[in-house]
């Protein structure tokens, strides 16, 4: 069976993102430019862009263009990728189960070094501006929480999920929403600092639910 042209174009651009020739945060060429570059119609290019969005490799901002996000660290975990709304819902539920337990364990097991790493991660997230910087900083904070759990399996699963589980809606990039997201993370870290596993897990669950809601409504 012949691979659809849109999928071929998406695969080519994906290879450039994963390979590093298109850097995280870099804006992709315009739709017209891509159509010319690949000798394809703009409709086919739009299909390719949609495929890349589904894979979590780019984020399109209305009136600005499409930007490359951080590619997955390991391309071997196909079972951890979601290609449709039903699969994304399942993956979100899986991530919530993993991360709320990681937050609870972090509240029980964190060390002073872990708290310092969490504080540094919060600072990095609060100062991020470009989409790729925000994705990387967001994931780095979640990774720091998993590491603070001192459970190697939870940390490994989160690492395999990768930064592509953090896909930013357009509203995520506004100052007001960015401040809200930072505050949500602070609630989690504060509960971990207070050695309160119940609140840490609840705060993580609330943050992930709010994140899902923002994604669906923008």
Residue frames as qw, qx, qy, qz and C-alpha x, y, z in Angstrom:
[[0.000, 0.888, 0.460, 0.000, 0.00, 0.00, 0.00],
 [0.397, 0.504, -0.023, 0.767, 1.30, 3.44, -0.95],
 [0.330, -0.447, -0.470, 0.686, 1.96, 5.76, 1.99],
 [0.135, 0.910, 0.390, 0.050, -0.25, 8.88, 1.79],
 [0.457, 0.582, -0.063, 0.669, 1.64, 11.99, 0.67],
 [0.337, -0.814, 0.090, -0.465, 0.73, 13.86, 3.86],
 [0.878, -0.462, 0.109, 0.058, 2.21, 11.08, 5.97],
 [0.805, 0.261, 0.008, 0.533, 5.38, 11.05, 3.86],
 [0.159, 0.730, -0.095, 0.658, 5.85, 14.78, 4.40],
 [0.618, -0.718, 0.102, -0.304, 5.13, 14.43, 8.12],
 [0.946, -0.195, 0.037, 0.256, 7.71, 11.63, 8.39],
 [0.613, 0.464, -0.050, 0.637, 10.34, 13.77, 6.65],
 [0.124, -0.764, 0.136, -0.619, 9.76, 16.76, 8.91],
 [0.820, -0.553, 0.045, -0.139, 9.64, 14.48, 11.96],
 [0.893, 0.055, -0.056, 0.444, 13.06, 13.08, 11.04],
 [0.333, 0.604, -0.113, 0.715, 14.43, 16.63, 10.86],
 [0.461, -0.733, 0.103, -0.489, 13.02, 17.48, 14.29],
 [0.924, -0.376, 0.066, 0.037, 14.24, 14.28, 15.96],
 [0.823, 0.229, -0.016, 0.519, 17.57, 14.55, 14.16],
 [0.420, -0.628, -0.127, 0.643, 18.09, 18.12, 15.33],
 [0.334, 0.201, 0.390, 0.835, 18.19, 19.88, 11.96],
 [0.273, -0.662, -0.269, -0.644, 15.00, 21.63, 13.11],
 [0.240, 0.134, -0.669, 0.690, 15.73, 22.81, 16.65],
 [0.218, -0.611, -0.728, 0.221, 13.21, 22.89, 19.53],
 [0.066, -0.729, -0.255, 0.631, 11.39, 26.21, 19.41],
 [0.130, -0.225, 0.511, 0.819, 12.27, 26.82, 15.75],
 [0.575, 0.479, 0.250, -0.614, 9.41, 27.95, 13.54],
 [0.607, 0.197, 0.706, 0.307, 8.64, 25.74, 10.57],
 [0.054, -0.019, 0.445, 0.894, 8.44, 27.28, 7.09],
 [0.501, 0.215, 0.175, -0.820, 5.05, 28.66, 6.12],
 [0.722, 0.277, 0.604, -0.192, 2.38, 26.41, 4.64],
 [0.610, 0.770, -0.045, -0.181, 2.99, 27.91, 1.21],
 [0.079, 0.743, -0.663, -0.050, 6.74, 27.43, 1.52],
 [0.504, -0.196, 0.835, -0.102, 6.34, 23.79, 2.58],
 [0.749, 0.497, 0.378, -0.219, 3.94, 23.17, -0.30],
 [0.468, 0.816, -0.321, -0.113, 6.58, 24.52, -2.69],
 [0.177, -0.620, 0.763, -0.054, 9.39, 22.62, -0.97],
 [0.483, -0.045, 0.870, -0.092, 7.59, 19.27, -1.18],
 [0.232, 0.074, -0.643, -0.726, 5.80, 19.92, -4.49],
 [0.098, -0.398, -0.905, 0.112, 2.48, 19.26, -2.77],
 [0.189, -0.684, -0.388, -0.589, -0.82, 21.04, -2.37],
 [0.128, -0.439, 0.429, -0.779, -1.47, 23.17, 0.68],
 [0.827, -0.283, -0.044, -0.484, -4.21, 20.74, 1.73],
 [0.901, 0.060, -0.385, 0.189, -1.66, 17.93, 1.84],
 [0.326, 0.391, -0.467, 0.723, 0.72, 20.12, 3.83],
 [0.492, -0.438, 0.205, -0.724, -2.06, 20.90, 6.31],
 [0.946, -0.159, -0.215, -0.183, -2.61, 17.15, 6.71],
 [0.714, 0.232, -0.456, 0.478, 1.12, 16.69, 7.41],
 [0.029, -0.462, 0.376, -0.803, 1.05, 19.47, 10.02],
 [0.750, -0.363, 0.032, -0.552, -1.93, 17.83, 11.73],
 [0.933, -0.004, -0.345, 0.100, -0.06, 14.53, 11.84],
 [0.464, 0.338, -0.458, 0.679, 2.94, 16.22, 13.45],
 [0.371, -0.467, 0.239, -0.766, 0.67, 17.85, 16.04],
 [0.910, -0.236, -0.149, -0.306, -0.83, 14.44, 16.88],
 [0.837, 0.113, -0.391, 0.366, 2.67, 13.04, 17.38],
 [0.517, -0.820, -0.112, 0.219, 3.44, 15.89, 19.75],
 [0.695, 0.012, 0.161, 0.700, 6.33, 17.16, 17.64],
 [0.151, 0.274, 0.148, 0.938, 4.99, 20.62, 16.82],
 [0.001, 0.649, 0.607, -0.459, 2.57, 23.20, 18.22],
 [0.212, 0.486, 0.429, 0.731, 0.74, 25.62, 15.93],
 [0.103, -0.512, -0.403, 0.752, -0.02, 29.11, 17.21],
 [0.337, 0.776, 0.524, 0.104, -2.76, 31.03, 15.41],
 [0.175, 0.984, 0.015, 0.039, -1.33, 33.91, 13.43],
 [0.307, -0.800, 0.500, 0.129, 2.25, 32.93, 14.25],
 [0.565, 0.479, -0.649, -0.175, 2.99, 29.55, 12.68],
 [0.962, -0.210, -0.162, -0.060, 4.08, 26.07, 13.72],
 [0.072, -0.777, 0.580, -0.232, 6.96, 25.49, 16.12],
 [0.711, 0.131, -0.684, 0.093, 9.00, 22.37, 16.79],
 [0.668, -0.651, 0.185, -0.309, 8.72, 20.91, 20.29],
 [0.223, -0.564, 0.793, -0.057, 11.20, 18.71, 22.11],
 [0.734, 0.154, -0.576, -0.325, 11.27, 15.29, 20.41],
 [0.901, -0.407, 0.037, -0.146, 11.01, 12.11, 22.49],
 [0.253, -0.726, 0.637, 0.054, 14.31, 11.00, 23.98],
 [0.290, -0.164, 0.933, 0.139, 13.79, 7.40, 22.86],
 [0.533, 0.208, -0.328, -0.752, 11.77, 6.53, 19.79],
 [0.261, 0.090, -0.957, -0.091, 11.38, 2.86, 20.79],
 [0.132, 0.236, 0.800, -0.536, 8.35, 3.17, 23.05],
 [0.216, -0.190, -0.562, -0.776, 5.54, 3.12, 20.52],
 [0.376, -0.501, -0.780, -0.015, 3.11, 1.78, 23.13],
 [0.265, -0.543, -0.402, 0.688, 3.49, 5.05, 25.05],
 [0.008, 0.103, -0.283, -0.954, 2.35, 7.18, 22.13],
 [0.358, 0.536, 0.658, -0.389, -1.23, 8.24, 21.44],
 [0.179, 0.051, 0.591, 0.785, -2.57, 8.77, 17.93],
 [0.241, -0.516, -0.561, -0.601, -6.18, 9.69, 18.59],
 [0.360, -0.552, 0.161, -0.735, -8.48, 11.24, 21.18],
 [0.904, -0.340, -0.143, -0.214, -9.34, 7.89, 22.80],
 [0.833, 0.074, -0.305, 0.457, -5.69, 6.89, 23.10],
 [0.173, 0.507, -0.269, 0.801, -4.76, 10.34, 24.42],
 [0.618, -0.550, 0.043, -0.560, -7.42, 9.97, 27.13],
 [0.958, -0.197, -0.190, 0.082, -5.99, 6.58, 28.11],
 [0.639, 0.288, -0.286, 0.653, -2.45, 7.94, 28.15],
 [0.147, -0.606, 0.182, -0.760, -3.55, 10.88, 30.29],
 [0.816, -0.475, -0.026, -0.328, -5.18, 8.51, 32.81],
 [0.912, 0.009, -0.225, 0.342, -2.01, 6.39, 32.86],
 [0.378, 0.460, -0.259, 0.760, 0.19, 9.44, 33.37],
 [0.433, -0.631, 0.091, -0.637, -2.08, 10.69, 36.18],
 [0.928, -0.347, -0.118, -0.065, -1.84, 7.35, 38.00],
 [0.795, 0.148, -0.220, 0.545, 1.94, 7.31, 37.70],
 [0.249, 0.501, -0.176, 0.810, 2.56, 10.94, 38.59],
 [0.529, -0.664, 0.023, -0.528, 0.24, 11.24, 41.58],
 [0.932, -0.318, -0.109, 0.133, 1.95, 8.21, 43.15],
 [0.648, 0.296, -0.167, 0.682, 5.36, 9.72, 42.33],
 [0.093, -0.661, 0.102, -0.737, 4.32, 12.96, 44.06],
 [0.772, -0.569, -0.039, -0.279, 3.09, 11.08, 47.14],
 [0.918, -0.116, -0.115, 0.362, 6.31, 9.08, 47.40],
 [0.417, 0.511, -0.141, 0.738, 8.37, 12.23, 46.87],
 [0.390, -0.723, 0.071, -0.566, 6.62, 13.78, 49.88],
 [0.898, -0.439, 0.021, -0.035, 7.67, 10.77, 51.95],
 [0.903, -0.059, 0.111, 0.412, 11.19, 10.24, 50.61],
 [0.396, 0.840, -0.038, 0.370, 12.54, 13.62, 49.43],
 [0.691, -0.281, -0.167, 0.644, 15.94, 14.79, 50.60],
 [0.113, -0.801, -0.025, 0.587, 17.34, 18.30, 50.92],
 [0.213, -0.263, 0.625, 0.704, 19.05, 17.81, 47.56],
 [0.157, 0.474, 0.814, 0.296, 15.72, 16.82, 46.00],
 [0.021, -0.858, -0.418, 0.297, 14.08, 19.97, 47.37],
 [0.182, -0.629, 0.285, 0.700, 16.89, 22.09, 45.94],
 [0.198, 0.035, 0.780, 0.593, 16.39, 20.43, 42.54],
 [0.080, 0.677, 0.729, 0.064, 12.64, 21.07, 42.71],
 [0.092, -0.836, -0.159, 0.517, 13.19, 24.73, 43.58],
 [0.193, -0.410, 0.522, 0.722, 15.59, 25.11, 40.67],
 [0.171, 0.295, 0.841, 0.419, 13.08, 23.45, 38.33],
 [0.035, 0.810, 0.551, -0.196, 10.28, 25.79, 39.46],
 [0.139, -0.735, 0.127, 0.651, 12.52, 28.80, 38.85],
 [0.205, -0.151, 0.719, 0.647, 13.37, 27.54, 35.38],
 [0.133, 0.541, 0.805, 0.203, 9.70, 26.99, 34.54],
 [0.037, -0.847, -0.362, 0.388, 8.71, 30.44, 35.78],
 [0.112, -0.690, 0.293, 0.652, 11.37, 32.10, 33.60],
 [0.423, 0.133, 0.771, 0.457, 10.69, 30.10, 30.42],
 [0.306, 0.541, 0.032, -0.783, 9.30, 32.07, 27.49],
 [0.391, 0.320, -0.658, -0.559, 9.67, 30.18, 24.21],
 [0.887, -0.066, -0.099, -0.446, 7.35, 27.18, 23.67],
 [0.813, 0.205, -0.518, 0.169, 10.23, 24.69, 23.57],
 [0.144, 0.383, -0.602, 0.686, 11.77, 26.18, 26.73],
 [0.597, -0.259, 0.260, -0.713, 8.44, 25.85, 28.53],
 [0.933, 0.036, -0.274, -0.230, 7.99, 22.23, 27.45],
 [0.645, 0.292, -0.587, 0.393, 11.51, 21.32, 28.55],
 [0.057, -0.356, 0.532, -0.766, 11.21, 23.15, 31.89],
 [0.758, -0.200, 0.059, -0.618, 7.78, 21.66, 32.59],
 [0.930, 0.068, -0.357, -0.044, 9.01, 18.14, 31.93],
 [0.427, 0.387, -0.601, 0.554, 12.20, 18.75, 33.93],
 [0.374, -0.363, 0.424, -0.741, 10.08, 19.60, 36.97],
 [0.912, -0.083, -0.030, -0.401, 7.97, 16.46, 36.59],
 [0.788, 0.280, -0.499, 0.225, 11.17, 14.45, 36.19],
 [0.104, 0.442, -0.582, 0.674, 12.57, 16.01, 39.37],
 [0.680, -0.278, 0.261, -0.627, 9.42, 14.99, 41.26],
 [0.959, 0.086, -0.231, -0.142, 9.74, 11.41, 39.98],
 [0.578, 0.386, -0.564, 0.446, 13.39, 11.29, 40.98],
 [0.208, -0.437, 0.489, -0.726, 12.49, 12.61, 44.44],
 [0.877, -0.200, -0.064, -0.433, 10.18, 9.61, 44.85],
 [0.166, -0.543, 0.821, -0.056, 13.33, 7.44, 44.95],
 [0.789, 0.178, 0.568, -0.149, 11.47, 4.75, 43.03],
 [0.209, -0.360, 0.649, 0.637, 13.51, 3.83, 39.98],
 [0.266, 0.358, 0.851, 0.278, 10.55, 2.35, 38.14],
 [0.134, 0.864, 0.421, -0.242, 8.35, 5.42, 38.43],
 [0.113, -0.753, 0.284, 0.582, 11.26, 7.60, 37.30],
 [0.281, -0.138, 0.793, 0.522, 11.96, 5.31, 34.34],
 [0.276, 0.594, 0.749, 0.101, 8.34, 5.23, 33.18],
 [0.079, 0.908, 0.177, -0.372, 8.14, 9.03, 33.28],
 [0.202, -0.573, 0.526, 0.595, 11.40, 9.27, 31.34],
 [0.286, 0.127, 0.858, 0.408, 10.01, 6.93, 28.70],
 [0.227, 0.787, 0.553, -0.150, 6.81, 8.94, 28.46],
 [0.484, 0.123, 0.228, 0.836, 9.00, 11.91, 27.64],
 [0.007, -0.347, -0.139, 0.927, 8.38, 15.60, 27.10],
 [0.183, -0.124, -0.620, -0.752, 5.97, 14.96, 24.23],
 [0.235, -0.549, -0.798, 0.080, 3.24, 14.24, 26.79],
 [0.123, -0.664, -0.276, 0.684, 3.41, 17.96, 27.59],
 [0.287, 0.405, 0.534, 0.685, 1.77, 19.61, 24.59],
 [0.064, -0.370, -0.315, 0.871, 0.96, 23.26, 25.02],
 [0.251, 0.762, 0.584, 0.126, -2.32, 24.77, 23.87],
 [0.290, 0.618, 0.095, 0.724, -2.12, 28.32, 22.55],
 [0.414, -0.831, -0.091, -0.361, -3.51, 29.69, 25.83],
 [0.853, -0.374, -0.118, 0.346, -0.67, 28.02, 27.72],
 [0.592, 0.213, 0.025, 0.777, 1.64, 30.65, 26.30],
 [0.116, -0.812, -0.138, -0.555, -0.23, 33.67, 27.69],
 [0.117, 0.434, -0.572, 0.686, 1.12, 35.31, 30.85],
 [0.620, -0.319, 0.248, -0.672, -2.03, 34.64, 32.88],
 [0.969, -0.009, -0.148, -0.196, -2.24, 30.95, 32.06],
 [0.639, 0.385, -0.531, 0.402, 1.53, 30.47, 32.42],
 [0.139, -0.454, 0.520, -0.710, 1.33, 31.99, 35.92],
 [0.828, -0.207, 0.112, -0.509, -1.53, 29.62, 36.78],
 [0.924, 0.175, -0.335, 0.046, 0.48, 26.60, 35.65],
 [0.357, 0.442, -0.580, 0.584, 3.51, 27.69, 37.68],
 [0.452, -0.390, 0.388, -0.702, 1.25, 28.12, 40.72],
 [0.943, -0.064, -0.108, -0.307, -0.14, 24.60, 40.23],
 [0.771, 0.274, -0.477, 0.321, 3.38, 23.21, 40.23],
 [0.023, 0.491, -0.510, 0.706, 4.25, 25.25, 43.33],
 [0.752, -0.330, 0.150, -0.550, 1.32, 23.63, 45.19],
 [0.961, 0.070, -0.267, 0.020, 2.78, 20.21, 44.39],
 [0.545, 0.395, -0.476, 0.566, 6.29, 21.19, 45.47],
 [0.283, -0.517, 0.359, -0.724, 5.03, 22.86, 48.65],
 [0.896, -0.254, 0.031, -0.362, 3.21, 19.66, 49.63],
 [0.875, 0.200, -0.347, 0.272, 6.35, 17.62, 48.95],
 [0.222, 0.509, -0.450, 0.699, 8.36, 20.05, 51.08],
 [0.524, -0.423, 0.298, -0.676, 5.77, 19.72, 53.86],
 [0.035, 0.151, -0.984, 0.085, 6.05, 15.91, 53.70],
 [0.564, 0.248, 0.444, -0.651, 2.31, 15.70, 52.97],
 [0.180, -0.048, 0.884, 0.429, 1.79, 12.80, 50.53],
 [0.264, 0.601, 0.744, -0.122, -2.01, 13.13, 50.40],
 [0.174, 0.868, 0.098, -0.455, -1.90, 16.79, 49.37],
 [0.137, -0.510, 0.637, 0.562, 1.03, 16.18, 47.01],
 [0.254, 0.187, 0.904, 0.289, -0.93, 13.47, 45.15],
 [0.218, 0.756, 0.582, -0.208, -4.11, 15.55, 45.10],
 [0.032, 0.811, -0.145, -0.567, -2.24, 18.62, 43.81],
 [0.167, -0.278, 0.778, 0.538, -0.62, 16.59, 41.05],
 [0.247, 0.429, 0.861, 0.118, -3.98, 15.10, 40.05],
 [0.152, 0.846, 0.348, -0.374, -5.60, 18.55, 40.03],
 [0.062, -0.664, 0.403, 0.627, -2.76, 19.99, 37.93],
 [0.186, -0.061, 0.865, 0.462, -2.96, 17.24, 35.32],
 [0.221, 0.626, 0.746, -0.054, -6.76, 17.54, 35.14],
 [0.087, 0.859, 0.097, -0.495, -6.46, 21.30, 34.67],
 [0.150, -0.467, 0.627, 0.605, -3.78, 20.78, 32.02],
 [0.242, 0.256, 0.890, 0.288, -6.06, 18.40, 30.13],
 [0.170, 0.790, 0.536, -0.247, -8.93, 20.88, 30.36],
 [0.006, -0.767, 0.200, 0.609, -6.77, 23.70, 28.98],
 [0.197, -0.203, 0.795, 0.537, -5.72, 21.52, 26.08],
 [0.205, 0.440, 0.863, 0.144, -9.30, 20.61, 25.21],
 [0.090, 0.850, 0.451, -0.257, -10.72, 24.13, 25.43],
 [0.043, -0.773, 0.256, 0.579, -8.10, 25.96, 23.31]]
